[in-house]
Amino acid sequence: MSNYLGIDIGSISTKGVIIDEDRTIVARSYLWTEGNPAQAAKRVMAELADQLLPGTAVVGAGTTGSARRLVGAMIGASVVKNEITAHAVGTTWLHPDVRTILEIGGQDSKIICVDGGIAVDYAMNTLCAAGTGSFLSSQAHRLGVEVEEFGPIALTSKKPANIAARCTVFAESDLVHKIQVGYAREDIIAGLCHAVASNYLNNVGKGKKIQAPVVFQGGVSKNVGVVDAFERLLDMPVAVDPDGHLMGAFGAALLAADAGPVSVDGAPGAPVATGPFASGQLDFEAAEDFTFTTREVECQKCANHCEIICVYRDRDLIDAWGNRCERGEVKVP
Amino acid sequence: MADTKKAAPVQGTARLQSTVHAQGMMQAQNTAHAQGVAQTQGMTQARAEDATVNVPISDDARTQVVFQRDEPRRAIPFPRLKKKVKRDRHKRTKVSIFRYAYYDPAFKFFVEQVLDCDYLQLPKATKRTMELGIQNSSDYVCTPFKHMMGDWIEALEMGADILVQVGGPCRLGYYGEMQEQILRDMGYDFTMLNFSHGIEQGYLGWGREVLKMVNPDIAIPHGVKQLLACGHMVTLLDRARDFYMANGGFECHHGDFHRAWEGLLDAMRATTTKAQIDQAFADAMAEMRAIPIDKPNDPVRIGIIGELYTAIDENSNLGLDEKLMDMGVEVARTLNFSNRYTHYNEENMRRTIAEYVEYDMGPTSTMTLAAAKKYAQLGFDGLVHAKCAGCTPEIDCIPVLRRISEDFHVPVLYLTYDTETSDTGLMTRLEAFYDMLAMKKEAK
């Protein structure tokens, strides 16, 4: 039994899956990061451990998401990959015929064009987080609605309000204006969902040829209002996988499976067993027990004063990054 | 008819005679003053003694007479064949040029050999440079302005007398004016040699500007010779860089290429003649060619295109080409200083992309698009388009790049740089781009 763990630590939520040798998901977890990626990763791993049958061995791990490096160092991951690759790998495994992947997460949104199971082009939002999950949740807060209820409410609307989609700041002031003028709540919510979809297509999807079949994923894909808006704007069916929000973690797990099981005796080509993997398989309790601290050091070797992040497991330095030249390099034992 | 024909030379002679006459008078006056004799008396004497009065003269003699002067010729600046030593009653001026990629050896050569001044070598840019630049620039100005602003303030703090700003075909042309104003408002005293002034009059206007603002004692033939050598150095630096970018990603021992490259820059900084420049280049190329590399037959190849400052300057693009090389990519970048300035033929380049572009759209647009199409035709795996936030000409290029990308099935990664210093987001995008290209290659 060789299972692999994949964790996707995003800015808003942390996702984790465990896949078996057939590459099907056997355990899944999804919770809020709450500004503490290390703690979130631990909680995800605890949740996953509860779902596993006793005696299943996890022999490798992959991390992705914005805190991939930190958590990767913590759990001794064999693969640390960016979220774009992880999403592409995960989705093309589940949907081999997919041509376009739309993804809207908490802070970023991306589009991946696929041809023959291989990503051929991608784009990612650049300077601002307009029309992402965090925008929707802050507007939900303003309207006094849980963001999870957005979708069903939006579907009840007959005539969505027209909300400026260009920029979050404009959208917000437009929204306040529409509320004060007296638009119905469901029309405003449907308008917001529409604004997210059209903003995405105008910014991230600009110039990309969107071809069917289309798969929509990321946290926002759970919002049926946005899915409906996409289907109307694109005039084609948009598929949402029930595990669509876990696709990054799934991709990371697949990549870890490709890398093979960790090796204790340092076999050539195999990932090295460290940290909770020291015994050759993941020791969930050890992962719980380790305490991780990060320390920010200002390098004094030159006038640039790089901020170097040092990660300690218990009291051992396990990784460091942030230096811009070899003078600030921290030697990890 | 015959009368008028005859009359003309006679008139000419008459005018000539009067000139000679007046000169004679002046000579007489001077003598008169010196001796303290009555003026009129001296005048009559001089006229009587002057043998040239009323004597017809030959054409040869006429030219001699007209250019005959009683004072020694006043010095005119051209041609002066020997390099003139600057008078030591003036202190040597310190000249500073903004930081720009790896061109500081050429800037140093230009200041020391062409302008004949001291060069103020700026240390590597730090976060403080950036902060100074941001503080003292308008928020929405293009990013290179902020970088240069930081450079100027540091240069002035280090005691620069003269700042050199280049002219340019986009907003760059207005930078000098604006920066001079801002720095003066901050209370600095300096001279700005702004090549936006005078460049519209061609090389002569440019030269006049240099003589007027920096150093009137420049030996012009020497300066011209060294200016050509300076252009030659820029070309060689770019050629070495192209070699480095094509092979640096495949070195067997990490850091070899970088060391050779730094050695080349150091050697170039020490040169004073064209022969030395050629020697330094030959040595460095031999060193780079000797570095063992492990290059696959079909590596991932990426072409960098974009705006003149951001796509080249490692300080503002956060080491884009080195990051790509570290992933094991063969990097190519047609865009560089010599391709844009020393041998640039916009019209010819535009003809290669005639199906996309009819007019020149600005500073580097034609080069960006021509290079993009060339890379696509050469079968490059991907293109990276780097520009600073608010670069209008390069934004104009994006729709055309999309068409090229569609026609040739080559993905383009669009990067916009502002004054950020964290490269996490950039690394995510570059890694994903590389993974995508590598997987695509593997699947083929």
HADDOCK unambig.tbl for C-alpha pairs under 7 A between the chains (distance, minus, plus):
assign (segid A and resid 82 and name CA) (segid B and resid 428 and name CA) 5.53 0.50 0.50
assign (segid A and resid 82 and name CA) (segid B and resid 431 and name CA) 6.84 0.50 0.50
assign (segid A and resid 82 and name CA) (segid B and resid 432 and name CA) 6.28 0.50 0.50
assign (segid A and resid 84 and name CA) (segid B and resid 432 and name CA) 5.77 0.50 0.50
assign (segid A and resid 85 and name CA) (segid B and resid 432 and name CA) 5.46 0.50 0.50
assign (segid A and resid 85 and name CA) (segid B and resid 435 and name CA) 6.71 0.50 0.50
assign (segid A and resid 118 and name CA) (segid B and resid 439 and name CA) 6.98 0.50 0.50
assign (segid A and resid 118 and name CA) (segid B and resid 440 and name CA) 6.08 0.50 0.50
assign (segid A and resid 119 and name CA) (segid B and resid 436 and name CA) 5.79 0.50 0.50
assign (segid A and resid 120 and name CA) (segid B and resid 411 and name CA) 6.76 0.50 0.50
assign (segid A and resid 120 and name CA) (segid B and resid 436 and name CA) 6.57 0.50 0.50
assign (segid A and resid 121 and name CA) (segid B and resid 411 and name CA) 5.37 0.50 0.50
assign (segid A and resid 207 and name CA) (segid B and resid 402 and name CA) 6.49 0.50 0.50
assign (segid A and resid 303 and name CA) (segid B and resid 126 and name CA) 6.15 0.50 0.50
assign (segid A and resid 304 and name CA) (segid B and resid 126 and name CA) 4.36 0.50 0.50
assign (segid A and resid 304 and name CA) (segid B and resid 127 and name CA) 5.45 0.50 0.50
